[in-house]
Amino acid sequence: MKKLITLFVLLSLGAAFLTACGNSGSCGSSSTGNSSSSDTPTVYMCGTNFEQTSITISKGQSLMLVNNSSAPHIIANGSWVNGSAQPGKETGAPAVNNLQIGGNASQTIGPFTTAGTFHLYCTVHPGMNLTVIVQ
């Protein structure tokens, strides 16, 4: 009986861990890319991913990144390519150098003053890429 209880506890902890670290669907309200409380486009971060992988904003706007999890993120210019971090800033992109966004916090990047396609990534979580399209 003791072994059965131990097994149940371990399985419960494992399930809780996988739920906390995985993408459980929507973690914010970024389906339109806009925050309901302001005109600043917003992208939510859940655990180890951006809720959306790209967002289109207008020239001159800033972008708010909201961390809805307890996992810290460090955001920089560049992207993950085939499991390898590729730091790099495109011409006209705002400089984002290891911007730390702790759990349940937010930071604003920008303004994006040049039209183009720009790439941001989390240096902590492989594959966590965001493409910002500025029109």
C-alpha positions in Angstrom: 0.0 0.0 0.0 2.9 2.3 0.8 4.4 1.8 -2.6 1.1 2.5 -4.3 0.7 5.8 -2.4 4.3 6.7 -3.3 3.7 5.9 -7.0 0.5 8.0 -7.0 2.3 11.0 -5.5 5.2 10.7 -8.0 2.8 10.5 -10.9 0.8 13.5 -9.6 4.0 15.6 -9.3 5.1 14.5 -12.8 1.8 15.6 -14.3 1.9 18.9 -12.4 5.4 19.5 -13.7 4.5 18.8 -17.3 1.5 21.0 -17.1 3.5 23.9 -15.7 6.3 23.6 -18.3 4.2 22.9 -21.4 2.0 25.1 -23.5 -1.5 24.6 -22.1 -3.1 26.8 -24.7 -4.0 30.4 -24.2 -2.0 32.2 -21.5 -3.2 35.7 -22.2 -5.4 37.7 -24.4 -3.1 38.3 -27.3 -5.3 36.8 -30.1 -5.5 40.3 -31.6 -2.1 41.3 -30.5 -3.4 44.2 -28.5 -3.7 44.8 -24.8 -7.2 45.6 -23.7 -5.9 48.3 -21.3 -3.9 50.3 -23.8 -3.0 50.8 -27.5 0.3 49.0 -27.0 0.4 45.7 -28.9 1.1 42.9 -26.5 2.6 39.4 -26.7 2.3 37.0 -23.8 4.9 34.5 -22.8 3.9 31.1 -21.3 6.5 28.9 -19.7 8.9 28.3 -22.6 7.2 29.9 -25.6 5.6 33.0 -26.9 1.8 32.5 -27.2 2.1 33.7 -30.8 5.1 33.5 -32.9 4.6 36.7 -34.9 2.9 40.0 -34.5 2.3 42.9 -37.0 2.5 46.4 -35.6 2.5 49.9 -37.0 5.6 52.0 -37.5 6.3 54.0 -34.4 4.6 51.6 -32.0 6.3 49.9 -29.1 5.7 46.2 -28.1 4.8 45.0 -24.6 6.0 41.5 -23.6 4.0 40.0 -20.7 5.4 37.0 -18.8 2.3 35.1 -17.5 4.4 32.4 -15.9 6.9 32.0 -13.1 9.7 31.1 -15.6 12.1 34.1 -16.2 12.9 35.1 -19.8 15.9 36.9 -21.2 15.0 38.5 -24.6 17.5 39.6 -27.2 17.7 40.5 -30.9 18.1 37.3 -33.0 16.5 33.9 -33.2 16.9 30.2 -32.6 17.8 28.3 -35.8 17.9 24.5 -35.8 18.5 24.5 -32.0 21.3 27.0 -32.1 21.0 30.6 -30.9 21.7 33.2 -33.6 22.1 36.6 -32.0 21.8 39.5 -34.4 20.1 42.8 -34.8 18.5 43.8 -38.1 19.1 47.3 -39.3 16.3 49.6 -37.9 15.4 47.3 -35.0 15.4 48.6 -31.5 18.4 47.2 -29.6 17.3 44.5 -27.2 20.3 43.2 -25.2 19.4 40.5 -22.7 16.2 42.2 -21.4 15.3 40.2 -18.3 11.6 39.7 -17.7 10.9 37.9 -14.5 7.9 35.8 -13.6 4.6 37.6 -13.8 6.2 40.8 -15.1 6.2 42.8 -18.3 8.6 45.0 -20.3 8.1 47.3 -23.3 10.4 47.2 -26.3 10.6 50.1 -28.8 9.5 52.1 -30.4 9.9 50.4 -33.7 10.6 53.4 -36.0 11.6 51.5 -39.2 9.3 49.3 -41.3 10.6 45.8 -41.7 10.7 42.3 -40.2 12.6 41.9 -36.9 13.4 38.9 -34.8 13.5 38.5 -31.0 14.2 35.4 -29.0 14.5 34.1 -25.5 18.1 33.2 -24.8 17.0 30.8 -22.0 14.4 28.7 -23.9 15.6 27.0 -27.1 13.1 27.6 -30.0 11.4 30.6 -28.3 11.2 33.0 -31.3 9.1 36.1 -32.0 8.9 37.8 -35.4 7.8 41.5 -35.3 6.5 42.8 -38.6 6.5 46.6 -38.7 4.3 48.3 -41.4 
